[in-house]
Amino acid sequence: MKPSVIHSISVCLSAFALAFMVACGSREEPLSDDTAGATLYLNIEPVGLTRAGTATLPDNEKMNNVRVIILHPDGTVEHNKFYSLDGAQAQKYILLKVRPDERKKVFLFANEESVSKAEGVTVADGSGTLSAFLDSYGEGSSDFEEAVNSLYFAPDYTGGKNIPMSSVYEIDIPEKGVVEETVYVVRVATKFTVNFFNWRGEEVCVRNFTIASHADRNFLMAHVNDSEQNRRLFNGKSWINWLKEVSDASSENDDYATTEAAGWLKDYELPPQADMTITYTHGTVTVGKPTVDIYNPSNSKPGVAKNIPVFYLPESKNPKAGATDGEQEYTMTIDISGRSEPFVCKLPDLKALFRNTHVVVNITLYNSMEIEVDVIPYSEVSLDPIFGLDVKEQ
């Protein structure tokens, strides 16, 4: 029987990273101290900033357009403004005159065109698009908040489509003056990066790999429960600010201990209509041969995949059997040429798959049909083939 050894399993998690490029955001107009009435000045960014020197993320993870909908305290629409950006942007400044002395609800959306079928709501023009739904709420309209919170959709991340983003804030406006706020939009998606490292003496064909079980539909707006569990987790912050801090912390130090210390957002809801048993399947991956220097082993390098699999899945919930706090688990199956049976393992340390999560899975292939799946405690890939956690055998 061919041995099947799991040396370690680990997953590197972080919020989506996004380069902080001030030059990409342009102010609507300059501010002045004598601005009459009340003005709201927003700096809008996607959650997640990378450390300096990291690679630029693809445009589909940035903002290609932005919409701002502001509600009066009675729920009626004060502003509904759509901004088409000049290419993919990491930042957008918006300046709006607003009615003074009110507590506003500010809804933010980016890349709305990627939602071609809005479910759970009525779209007036019959097109079913998110843009048509949002356009239908002009100034003075009512019931927007209830409607948008009911809206769900089946995400389509194929072909480099821009990832939809959303958020909502409550902002107090004084009787006079300028209120400046930095606010964040959150991607309605989770990202997976799967790296293969080959220490075998030959090229390896991964016929396919799968991840189960994920959802097929997401709410447009996050449905984070107001529970004691979440109140303890957020410690007085909003869930968006908590997510932003977790993202910043993982950018500074992304070992697993940092992620575990920050905690996991497990108490959230998916649409009742969502099928949460979907299996994602990735096709063939060819992993090259290693470069081995027998005289100076430190110069040896594993073979890598010619095209690193990077893909997006919906926000999901797959409860772990016996868990009492909402912990989740996901299963990976890898079908590799030369093995009589697929390699199957749970992805540990992946306790939730809330929106904007980035999961990095590193898979190392050895001779004797050994496989090591490292969900490593930092983003930089360890090339040491003996690195790992406790040895487990299957």
VMD Tcl script that draws the C-alpha trace (Angstrom):
set ca {
  {0.00 0.00 0.00}
  {1.33 3.42 -0.87}
  {1.93 5.56 2.21}
  {-0.15 8.68 2.69}
  {1.40 10.99 5.26}
  {0.15 14.37 6.39}
  {3.09 16.07 8.04}
  {1.12 19.18 8.88}
  {-1.92 21.12 7.91}
  {-2.15 24.87 8.32}
  {-3.90 27.78 6.55}
  {-2.70 31.37 6.25}
  {-5.59 33.79 6.69}
  {-5.82 37.52 6.23}
  {-8.30 40.09 5.02}
  {-7.91 40.91 1.33}
  {-4.86 43.11 0.94}
  {-5.02 46.27 -1.12}
  {-2.23 48.69 -1.96}
  {-2.79 52.11 -0.38}
  {-2.50 54.54 -3.26}
  {-3.50 58.07 -2.32}
  {-2.77 59.24 -5.84}
  {-5.61 57.07 -7.12}
  {-8.25 58.97 -5.14}
  {-9.22 62.47 -6.17}
  {-11.03 65.00 -4.04}
  {-14.36 66.23 -5.34}
  {-13.48 69.79 -4.37}
  {-11.23 71.53 -1.82}
  {-12.50 72.07 1.71}
  {-12.60 75.49 3.34}
  {-13.27 76.69 6.87}
  {-16.14 78.91 5.78}
  {-18.19 76.09 4.23}
  {-21.81 77.05 4.89}
  {-24.13 74.58 6.56}
  {-23.06 70.97 7.06}
  {-20.81 68.97 4.79}
  {-19.87 65.30 4.80}
  {-16.40 64.52 3.48}
  {-15.82 60.79 2.90}
  {-12.59 58.94 2.17}
  {-13.74 55.55 0.88}
  {-11.38 52.57 0.76}
  {-11.74 48.79 0.54}
  {-10.79 47.01 3.77}
  {-7.21 45.75 3.81}
  {-3.87 47.45 3.29}
  {-0.71 45.60 2.37}
  {2.76 46.12 3.79}
  {5.05 48.14 1.51}
  {6.61 46.27 -1.36}
  {3.97 43.58 -1.88}
  {2.63 42.84 -5.33}
  {-0.22 44.92 -6.70}
  {-3.55 43.17 -6.45}
  {-5.72 42.67 -9.52}
  {-8.13 45.39 -10.51}
  {-11.17 43.24 -9.77}
  {-10.37 43.52 -6.03}
  {-10.35 47.32 -6.17}
  {-13.14 49.86 -6.68}
  {-14.14 50.52 -10.27}
  {-17.15 52.60 -9.25}
  {-18.76 53.78 -6.02}
  {-22.31 54.57 -4.95}
  {-23.27 56.46 -1.79}
  {-26.85 56.43 -0.45}
  {-27.52 58.60 2.60}
  {-30.68 58.28 4.70}
  {-32.34 60.78 7.02}
  {-33.27 59.52 10.51}
  {-36.80 58.75 9.25}
  {-35.33 56.38 6.65}
  {-35.98 58.53 3.58}
  {-33.23 58.99 0.99}
  {-31.30 62.27 1.15}
  {-28.65 61.46 -1.46}
  {-28.17 58.68 -4.02}
  {-24.93 59.38 -5.86}
  {-23.11 57.10 -8.31}
  {-19.47 57.76 -9.19}
  {-17.78 56.08 -12.14}
  {-14.07 55.98 -11.39}
  {-11.22 56.39 -13.84}
  {-10.11 52.77 -13.76}
  {-9.63 50.58 -10.71}
  {-9.00 52.68 -7.60}
  {-7.92 52.08 -4.01}
  {-9.40 55.29 -2.69}
  {-12.19 57.75 -3.46}
  {-12.93 61.13 -1.87}
  {-16.52 62.38 -1.88}
  {-17.84 65.72 -0.62}
  {-21.59 66.19 -0.07}
  {-23.76 68.90 1.41}
  {-26.14 67.32 3.90}
  {-28.99 68.39 6.13}
  {-27.47 69.46 9.47}
  {-28.10 68.18 12.97}
  {-29.02 64.61 12.03}
  {-27.71 61.12 12.57}
  {-27.35 59.69 9.05}
  {-27.14 56.15 7.78}
  {-24.59 56.04 4.98}
  {-24.72 53.04 2.64}
  {-21.69 52.39 0.45}
  {-21.43 50.15 -2.61}
  {-18.67 49.41 -5.12}
  {-18.66 47.38 -8.34}
  {-22.45 47.03 -8.34}
  {-22.49 46.11 -12.04}
  {-21.22 42.64 -11.14}
  {-24.59 41.74 -9.60}
  {-26.72 40.95 -12.62}
  {-29.60 39.38 -10.70}
  {-30.72 40.87 -7.40}
  {-32.92 38.40 -5.52}
  {-35.27 38.94 -2.59}
  {-36.33 42.39 -3.85}
  {-38.43 43.94 -6.60}
  {-36.53 45.64 -9.41}
  {-38.80 48.24 -10.98}
  {-37.57 48.02 -14.58}
  {-37.67 44.23 -14.60}
  {-33.98 43.86 -15.45}
  {-33.12 42.34 -12.09}
  {-29.76 44.12 -11.86}
  {-28.42 45.63 -8.68}
  {-27.86 48.93 -10.47}
  {-31.51 49.14 -11.47}
  {-32.58 48.38 -7.90}
  {-30.32 51.08 -6.45}
  {-31.28 53.61 -9.13}
  {-34.94 53.24 -8.20}
  {-34.42 54.90 -4.80}
  {-34.36 58.61 -5.57}
  {-34.31 61.47 -3.08}
  {-37.27 61.26 -0.72}
  {-37.82 57.52 -1.28}
  {-38.55 55.37 1.75}
  {-38.02 51.74 2.83}
  {-34.56 51.48 1.27}
  {-32.86 50.03 4.34}
  {-35.33 47.17 4.73}
  {-35.17 46.36 1.03}
  {-31.38 46.39 0.68}
  {-30.96 44.22 3.77}
  {-33.23 41.63 2.14}
  {-31.27 41.59 -1.12}
  {-29.18 38.53 -1.90}
  {-27.52 37.21 -5.04}
  {-25.47 34.38 -6.54}
  {-21.95 35.79 -6.97}
  {-20.12 35.35 -10.25}
  {-16.38 35.87 -9.89}
  {-15.41 34.33 -13.24}
  {-13.54 36.09 -16.00}
  {-12.03 38.73 -13.75}
  {-15.40 40.29 -12.90}
  {-15.15 43.09 -10.35}
  {-15.97 41.94 -6.83}
  {-19.04 43.63 -5.31}
  {-18.44 45.50 -2.05}
  {-20.74 47.06 0.52}
  {-20.98 48.57 4.00}
  {-23.14 50.87 6.11}
  {-22.21 53.49 8.71}
  {-24.03 55.76 11.13}
  {-22.58 59.27 11.17}
  {-23.61 62.23 13.33}
  {-23.83 65.54 11.47}
  {-23.57 68.79 13.50}
  {-25.51 71.99 12.88}
  {-22.62 73.44 10.95}
  {-19.20 72.43 9.71}
  {-17.39 69.63 7.94}
  {-17.46 66.03 9.12}
  {-14.50 64.05 7.76}
  {-14.73 60.26 7.90}
  {-12.64 57.42 6.51}
  {-15.04 54.60 5.70}
  {-14.51 51.14 4.25}
  {-16.29 48.88 1.80}
  {-16.05 45.12 2.36}
  {-15.76 42.61 -0.46}
  {-18.67 40.19 -0.76}
  {-16.31 37.30 -1.46}
  {-13.64 35.10 0.04}
  {-10.32 34.56 -1.74}
  {-8.25 31.37 -1.99}
  {-4.63 31.18 -3.11}
  {-3.30 27.63 -3.47}
  {0.47 27.21 -3.84}
  {2.10 23.91 -4.83}
  {5.74 23.09 -4.00}
  {7.21 20.00 -5.58}
  {10.25 18.19 -4.10}
  {9.81 15.11 -6.26}
  {12.32 14.45 -9.01}
  {9.77 14.92 -11.75}
  {7.01 17.20 -12.93}
  {3.73 16.49 -11.15}
  {0.25 16.67 -12.61}
  {-2.51 17.60 -10.17}
  {-5.53 16.36 -12.06}
  {-7.87 18.48 -9.94}
  {-8.58 19.60 -6.41}
  {-11.82 20.47 -4.67}
  {-13.01 22.44 -1.63}
  {-16.27 21.58 0.11}
  {-18.70 22.79 1.28}
  {-19.41 26.41 0.38}
  {-22.53 28.47 -0.24}
  {-23.95 29.61 -3.57}
  {-25.66 32.85 -2.45}
  {-24.75 35.82 -0.24}
  {-26.59 38.79 1.18}
  {-25.41 42.05 -0.37}
  {-25.15 43.59 3.11}
  {-23.39 41.59 5.81}
  {-25.81 40.07 8.33}
  {-23.71 40.07 11.49}
  {-25.73 39.08 14.54}
  {-25.97 41.35 17.57}
  {-25.07 38.54 19.95}
  {-23.11 38.27 23.16}
  {-20.51 36.23 21.30}
  {-19.99 39.02 18.77}
  {-20.05 41.77 21.39}
  {-17.21 40.06 23.21}
  {-15.32 39.61 19.94}
  {-15.69 43.22 18.78}
  {-15.02 44.70 22.23}
  {-16.99 47.89 21.66}
  {-16.09 48.30 17.98}
  {-18.30 47.89 14.95}
  {-17.71 44.69 13.01}
  {-16.22 46.71 10.13}
  {-13.71 48.45 12.39}
  {-12.90 45.10 14.00}
  {-12.29 43.59 10.56}
  {-10.12 46.56 9.58}
  {-7.97 46.13 12.72}
  {-7.62 42.39 12.10}
  {-6.56 43.12 8.54}
  {-3.99 45.68 9.65}
  {-2.65 43.32 12.31}
  {-2.28 40.44 9.85}
  {-0.43 42.76 7.48}
  {2.06 43.56 10.24}
  {2.37 40.02 11.59}
  {0.43 37.28 9.88}
  {1.41 34.22 11.88}
  {-1.46 32.03 13.00}
  {-1.14 33.12 16.64}
  {-2.05 36.66 15.57}
  {-5.12 35.42 13.73}
  {-6.20 33.21 16.63}
  {-5.70 36.00 19.17}
  {-7.91 38.32 17.13}
  {-10.68 35.72 17.14}
  {-13.09 34.56 14.47}
  {-16.34 36.12 13.32}
  {-18.57 33.06 13.30}
  {-22.00 34.44 14.18}
  {-23.44 35.76 10.92}
  {-26.25 34.78 8.59}
  {-26.56 33.61 5.01}
  {-29.76 33.81 2.97}
  {-32.17 30.98 3.83}
  {-32.32 30.30 0.09}
  {-28.58 29.56 -0.09}
  {-27.39 26.05 -0.85}
  {-24.46 25.58 1.53}
  {-23.31 22.22 0.17}
  {-21.59 23.33 -3.04}
  {-18.19 21.84 -3.95}
  {-15.66 23.98 -5.80}
  {-13.55 22.08 -8.35}
  {-10.33 23.41 -9.86}
  {-8.96 21.76 -12.98}
  {-5.50 20.51 -13.87}
  {-2.44 22.13 -12.29}
  {1.05 21.29 -13.58}
  {3.80 21.61 -10.97}
  {7.36 21.83 -12.27}
  {10.45 19.88 -11.18}
  {12.59 21.12 -8.28}
  {16.04 22.64 -8.69}
  {18.39 20.66 -6.43}
  {21.92 21.72 -5.51}
  {23.50 18.73 -3.72}
  {26.64 20.72 -2.90}
  {24.74 23.66 -1.37}
  {21.28 22.45 -0.32}
  {20.23 25.93 0.76}
  {20.19 26.86 -2.92}
  {17.70 24.10 -3.73}
  {14.22 25.25 -4.71}
  {11.01 23.29 -5.14}
  {9.13 23.19 -8.39}
  {6.06 25.40 -8.45}
  {2.81 25.58 -10.34}
  {3.07 27.29 -13.68}
  {-0.17 29.13 -12.92}
  {-0.90 29.58 -9.20}
  {-4.58 28.85 -8.58}
  {-6.29 31.98 -7.29}
  {-10.07 31.93 -7.05}
  {-13.00 33.40 -5.15}
  {-15.84 31.70 -3.30}
  {-18.93 33.16 -1.64}
  {-19.08 33.92 2.05}
  {-20.01 30.57 3.55}
  {-20.92 28.59 6.67}
  {-20.17 24.89 7.01}
  {-20.66 24.02 10.71}
  {-18.15 21.69 12.30}
  {-19.74 18.61 13.82}
  {-20.13 19.01 17.57}
  {-19.06 22.66 17.66}
  {-21.11 24.82 20.02}
  {-19.76 28.26 19.07}
  {-20.38 28.27 15.31}
  {-16.94 26.97 14.33}
  {-16.78 25.79 10.72}
  {-14.67 23.36 8.73}
  {-13.90 22.80 5.06}
  {-12.58 19.74 3.24}
  {-9.92 19.70 0.53}
  {-9.51 16.79 -1.89}
  {-6.45 16.60 -4.15}
  {-6.26 14.13 -7.06}
  {-2.60 13.72 -8.05}
  {-1.21 11.56 -10.82}
  {0.60 8.53 -9.44}
  {-1.70 8.12 -6.44}
  {-4.33 5.42 -6.52}
  {-6.72 7.46 -4.38}
  {-7.26 11.19 -3.90}
  {-5.72 12.88 -0.87}
  {-8.47 14.15 1.48}
  {-7.99 16.45 4.47}
  {-9.83 18.97 6.58}
  {-8.44 22.50 6.44}
  {-7.74 23.16 10.11}
  {-7.35 26.62 11.59}
  {-10.01 27.82 9.16}
  {-12.78 28.39 11.67}
  {-15.02 30.65 9.59}
  {-15.39 31.85 6.02}
  {-16.81 35.35 6.53}
  {-16.65 37.83 3.65}
  {-13.29 39.45 2.85}
  {-11.30 36.48 4.20}
  {-8.18 35.45 2.27}
  {-7.13 31.81 2.68}
  {-3.63 30.81 1.56}
  {-3.06 27.06 1.26}
  {0.47 25.74 0.62}
  {0.78 22.14 -0.55}
  {4.19 20.42 -0.61}
  {4.72 17.23 -2.61}
  {7.44 14.72 -1.70}
  {8.77 11.42 -2.99}
  {7.21 8.22 -1.59}
  {3.82 9.82 -2.38}
  {3.94 12.00 0.72}
  {1.94 15.21 0.78}
  {2.25 18.08 3.23}
  {-0.49 20.68 3.32}
  {0.80 23.71 5.19}
  {-1.64 26.30 6.27}
  {1.37 28.31 7.27}
  {1.35 30.94 10.01}
  {2.63 33.71 7.76}
  {2.15 34.89 4.18}
  {5.74 34.43 3.06}
  {6.15 30.84 1.92}
  {8.56 28.64 3.84}
  {10.65 26.56 1.46}
  {11.95 24.31 4.23}
  {10.44 20.90 3.41}
  {10.55 19.78 7.04}
  {8.68 22.79 8.40}
  {5.37 21.86 9.93}
  {3.28 21.22 12.98}
  {2.77 17.93 14.76}
  {3.08 14.86 12.55}
  {-0.19 13.06 11.83}
  {-0.57 9.87 9.90}
  {-3.46 8.69 7.80}
}
mol new
graphics top color blue
foreach p $ca { graphics top sphere $p radius 0.5 }
foreach p [lrange $ca 0 end-1] q [lrange $ca 1 end] { graphics top cylinder $p $q radius 0.2 }
display resetview
